[in-house]
């Protein structure tokens, strides 16, 4: 029989391990922040291609010429599920002004497809086989999802939002970035 102290220590260790493995930030709106990168400080364009959750090939270079919203999510991540309707609403509002692509991270194809169907996601999501985040120049780590990046018309990271993003915040940031970067 184990002692209460040992059970507490084991429970705490298991909880910490679960959070580390999950990689979901679990952040709330009160601490979420948007970071806008001045035009002069933006790095090289992001290069990324892969297979979507639906099995289609996608190269984000084909989406240059207007801002691109990239949202890193997982169907297992509570905050990702919370923000999914706002992202789809923003996508619908910004159609023609910006493109959207998701990145299904640490997920299964079945889980990712179910998530997209459940939340009515109509923009494509790349299925991360384990290497897509490496293309993001350190802007996203496995411990910071959900995270939303806004690339400018040239494909450079122009904005970053860690946590659950609202439709209003996202649409405002995208519109500002669209104004400051000609294609």
ZALONU-608073 format. One record per residue (C-alpha): x, z, y negated; residue number from 1. Coordinates in steps of 0.02 Angstrom, whole numbers. Layout:
% ZALONU-608073
X,Z,Y,NUM
...
***
This chain:
% ZALONU-608073
0,0,0,1
65,-42,-172,2
72,70,-322,3
-34,36,-478,4
125,6,-580,5
189,-124,-459,6
20,-212,-455,7
19,-219,-645,8
194,-291,-648,9
151,-422,-517,10
-10,-466,-610,11
84,-484,-775,12
220,-591,-694,13
90,-702,-612,14
-1,-724,-778,15
160,-770,-867,16
204,-894,-731,17
31,-972,-740,18
47,-997,-929,19
221,-1070,-910,20
166,-1191,-775,21
8,-1242,-866,22
98,-1284,-1028,23
-62,-1276,-1128,24
-34,-1198,-1298,25
-204,-1115,-1303,26
-192,-1109,-1491,27
-338,-1076,-1605,28
-386,-1159,-1768,29
-324,-1010,-1869,30
-142,-1048,-1826,31
-145,-1236,-1802,32
-44,-1336,-1926,33
-23,-1515,-1982,34
149,-1580,-2025,35
163,-1737,-2132,36
332,-1823,-2128,37
384,-1906,-2292,38
409,-2095,-2276,39
596,-2081,-2310,40
619,-1953,-2171,41
530,-2048,-2032,42
636,-2096,-1883,43
639,-2255,-1780,44
476,-2325,-1712,45
414,-2249,-1549,46
431,-2364,-1399,47
312,-2326,-1257,48
224,-2422,-1122,49
142,-2378,-959,50
-16,-2383,-858,51
-180,-2317,-924,52
-292,-2196,-831,53
-396,-2350,-786,54
-245,-2442,-715,55
-215,-2565,-858,56
-43,-2596,-934,57
-21,-2542,-1115,58
126,-2557,-1234,59
96,-2465,-1398,60
205,-2591,-1491,61
54,-2707,-1481,62
-41,-2581,-1588,63
75,-2592,-1739,64
8,-2642,-1909,65
-104,-2491,-1937,66
-89,-2306,-1898,67
-94,-2253,-1716,68
-162,-2084,-1665,69
-80,-2020,-1506,70
-158,-1867,-1425,71
-70,-1778,-1282,72
-199,-1691,-1172,73
-237,-1628,-998,74
-405,-1610,-913,75
-351,-1436,-858,76
-317,-1380,-1038,77
-461,-1285,-1121,78
-410,-1325,-1301,79
-393,-1509,-1251,80
-572,-1508,-1188,81
-628,-1422,-1348,82
-554,-1557,-1461,83
-604,-1708,-1356,84
-773,-1739,-1443,85
-691,-1729,-1616,86
-559,-1855,-1565,87
-689,-1978,-1503,88
-791,-1953,-1663,89
-635,-1985,-1768,90
-596,-2140,-1665,91
-770,-2208,-1697,92
-758,-2171,-1884,93
-583,-2245,-1903,94
-615,-2402,-1800,95
-527,-2544,-1890,96
-421,-2422,-1992,97
-322,-2344,-1848,98
-296,-2363,-1662,99
-301,-2219,-1538,100
-215,-2188,-1373,101
-214,-2031,-1267,102
-78,-1972,-1151,103
-146,-1884,-997,104
-10,-1755,-963,105
18,-1659,-799,106
-146,-1725,-733,107
-216,-1819,-586,108
-297,-1988,-609,109
-460,-1916,-544,110
-452,-1769,-664,111
-408,-1882,-810,112
-547,-2007,-771,113
-673,-1866,-754,114
-617,-1794,-922,115
-637,-1961,-1010,116
-808,-1990,-933,117
-869,-1812,-969,118
-820,-1821,-1153,119
-862,-2004,-1181,120
-684,-2053,-1225,121
-682,-2241,-1258,122
-503,-2267,-1318,123
-366,-2293,-1186,124
-257,-2154,-1118,125
-87,-2182,-1039,126
-63,-2088,-876,127
99,-1989,-889,128
197,-2003,-728,129
322,-1877,-799,130
425,-1975,-925,131
314,-2026,-1071,132
347,-1871,-1177,133
532,-1914,-1175,134
491,-2065,-1284,135
423,-1955,-1424,136
591,-1900,-1496,137
559,-1715,-1462,138
395,-1712,-1560,139
301,-1647,-1407,140
356,-1526,-1274,141
264,-1474,-1117,142
222,-1309,-1203,143
137,-1382,-1357,144
-21,-1466,-1300,145
-140,-1515,-1362,146
-39,-1605,-1493,147
-89,-1756,-1595,148
38,-1873,-1672,149
-4,-2001,-1806,150
113,-2149,-1808,151
121,-2255,-1965,152
92,-2443,-1967,153
275,-2469,-1919,154
262,-2357,-1766,155
357,-2207,-1836,156
295,-2029,-1819,157
215,-1990,-1987,158
109,-1838,-1943,159
97,-1704,-1809,160
-42,-1581,-1773,161
-17,-1444,-1644,162
-176,-1367,-1576,163
-359,-1413,-1582,164
-381,-1543,-1718,165
-546,-1568,-1808,166
-623,-1736,-1849,167
-612,-1702,-2037,168
-428,-1652,-2032,169
-381,-1799,-1922,170
-475,-1931,-2021,171
-405,-1864,-2186,172
-225,-1867,-2121,173
-244,-2042,-2048,174
-317,-2110,-2210,175
-173,-2033,-2310,176
-43,-2106,-2192,177
-129,-2277,-2197,178
-109,-2276,-2388,179
75,-2230,-2390,180
141,-2356,-2264,181
110,-2541,-2280,182
122,-2640,-2117,183
***
